[in-house]
């Protein structure tokens, strides 16, 4: 039977995948209506946050204003915190319910903050809006910074802080005994040397025991830290616990090859918020970006009543890590390169991404 009412598509979260999918579509697929739910009026782009920290980008260059984005594409925008969901409705923190036929979850992840890192003085790396708002008033005043989490994101943030504030003490801390253990040794080695050139103190193989009074107590000493940032890996959005959707042991939404929830086929999940148990990918923005075109195709198919195609994402992504003063290190498929030309490539790709999402389509 043909539908007499539009297919109600509710998109929970203005993540990279959902924004690219909505831009690719240009307008809701025929026979559908789309509502985008976001906690704020703008979507932050993660790739340019270290450049903003260093002072290369203005705050407005990091964000996509959602009101003009949605209005130009015939999408309804709802700015609200999400409180949970059931099989047919998305629950908002202000008490409203949004009914849906199809729910797309692209709400990203939060920063895992175990033990003392849950202290209110600690600024989480995600959501990015909290990082920007928490760090902005301290960028030029704090005498010392501690970045907990020595993965690629933590190292890049530490390098940006040290470049902007060369006289401030910057310490990078991780419980792992190795820097960037998930990346090629040649890449990790270059990043380590860049940290040394910037004067960043690296404390590996230790653990944060306490946070108080402008310092961090480690298992093997104390570090001065007027400002503390947690870049300690992803945790699922808390509202996922208030849903009936299947979750994997890591707490994220379990999905199949078509991006569908393992328990609710009318629910799609992409980006950091999703885990595909049979073919997992790292929780990294590049994979969310790659999911955008596939999500657009899936929404077209659902609106037309057609089956969804499997999604195949690449296993190895290009990683570009800025090291300060318009230089960067890049790696893919085991190859590593470094220099100003690598930063220019990163800057070009970042600006191209933002230009696409901030331009308004022709009426």
Secondary structure, DSSP 8 states (H G I E B T S, - for coil): ---SS-EEEEEE---HHHHHHHHHHSS--TTEEEEEEESSSEEE-GGGHHHHHHTSS-GGGGEEEHHHHHHHTT-EEEE--EEEE-SSEEEETTS-EEE-SEEEE----EE---GGGGSTTEEESSSHHHHHHHHHTTTTT-SEEEEE--SHHHHHHHHHHHHH-TTSEEEEEESSSSTTTTS-HHHHHHHHHHHHHTT-EEEES--EEEEETTEEEETTEEEE-SEEEE---EE--GGGGGS-S-B-TTSSEEB-TTSBBSS-TTEEE-GGGEE-TTS---S-HHHHHHHHHHHHHHHHHHHHT---------SS--EEEE-SSS-EEEEETTEEEEEHHHHHHHHHHHHHHHHHHHS----
